[in-house]
């Protein structure tokens, strides 16, 4: 297992691209916490802090696919670095004006969100050209999913350290400066500078003209909804079981489960078509969410949430492969960005709809929303199975071209070699 990941990381540019992307995404991963801490330190209410964070989140969801499309058209350096700088300036504007001018504060959030660079989609677009071999790409997608869990654990800790050492304003600025440096590290690398998207057919729908992409977006909206509801339900469970660090235990167990699942999944090459495997993984993910409604004692609940997280990273890694296979020609970065956006929107919706459920039925009702989200994701994949079939392909094995269901030659790998 370790040998496979070590071989991947020894590939030229792999560590630099993975690290640079994770560092570049720190502002996005920590924005909700950093903004809330800053607004509260300035004397603002939780409602105002939440509203500003929501504006940032919505604008990020809007901007990611649009910037992804721009990357496919103009290349990574011309889009990602300027976007990272503008996004950081937006956060800098918030730090400068504070609550002195609410219109400017909201404008800052719009700018920071809209221009958040699509580094995540960009990295996944680079992997096939950097790693060459399909089994390495398979492992890279899994490692990518695992690394995200680490980033979302380390990012808030870094914000907390900056606040303790300096202040909430400095923390906001430092995180965004670090993010720009991460983006810079990526875009000046040879793979990023040399990468060019496949020629694309002019179409206003872009990646969304692929039926397979629409299926994935629908399914992972509900996966995101499940995760967003778990975050709120965990807090409600903690309130029912003495408060303190109980919610942290549950969410940490969920992350550890995802880490373990992703590491194991990416350590081997799996047979069969990734589309069928994705349905299986999402089914197992949904199955893991359902027992959470039992809400046993803290030890038992921590164990259940750990099990519930096991299939998250594998499902994400497999989804990345399916996106690569079904994205229309010349839209791969945009396609990955759509998946990221949909997942984030689903998480936000889950966090909002679970509140009334918790108020009526307690933590068990909140976790029931998560189970329903997992089941809905599986149903989307099952009911729309014919739209997410194996892409049509010629008999010969050719790397890296692939024929998708839309009749276009695609970047990727043949089915029997596909991760």
PyMOL commands that set and color helices and strands:
alter all, ss='L'
color gray80, all
select helices_A, chain A and resi 2-10+14-24+26-41+46-74+76-97+102-114+119-131+134-165+168-187+190-194+206-209+211-240+246-266+274-294+298-326+332-383+385-388+415-417
alter helices_A, ss='H'
color red, helices_A
select strands_A, chain A and resi 400-403+409-412
alter strands_A, ss='S'
color yellow, strands_A
deselect
rebuild
show_as cartoon
